[in-house]
Amino acid sequence: MAIILRLDRMMADRKISLNDLAEQVGIANVNLSKMKTGKISAVRFSTLNAICAALDCQPGDILEFQPDKEPENVNSDRALGHRK
């Protein structure tokens, strides 16, 4: 996955516990825990908004883009001149 969640880092910087943040944001601890560990595939803008408000941060402080690494394969579409 190309999007990396850095919620754990931001929570540590702000010295806030999972329980406290979950209460402030209004979501279940288990859901926030999944987000903190990167075990989610989507996040609602309303949730992201509430997290950013509680942590006084920007979405870019929590989300990081890292390009996927493509395996080098001579038979890949790109090697054959095909675009994805």
Residue, then its C-alpha position, 0 to 999 in steps of 0.5 A: m500500500a502506498i499510503i502509510l499511517r503515522l497516527d502512532r507518531m503523532m499521538a506520541d508527539r502529542k502525548i495522548s493515549l488511544n483511549d483519550l483520542a478515541e473519546q475526543v474523536g467519538i469513535a470506538n477504541v478498536n477502530l482507532s487502534k486499527m487505524k493506529t496500526g495501519k490495518i485499515s483500507a479507508v478513512r472517512f473525511s469526517t474521522l480524519n477531520a476530528i482526529c486532526a482537530a483533536l491533535d491540532c495537526q494537518p492530514g499530511d502529519i498523519l498520512e504519508f505517501q510512499p510509491d509502491k516498489e515494482p519488482e524488476n521483471v523483463n516481462s512486465d508491462r512497463a518493460l514491454g512498453h505498455r502503460k498502466 
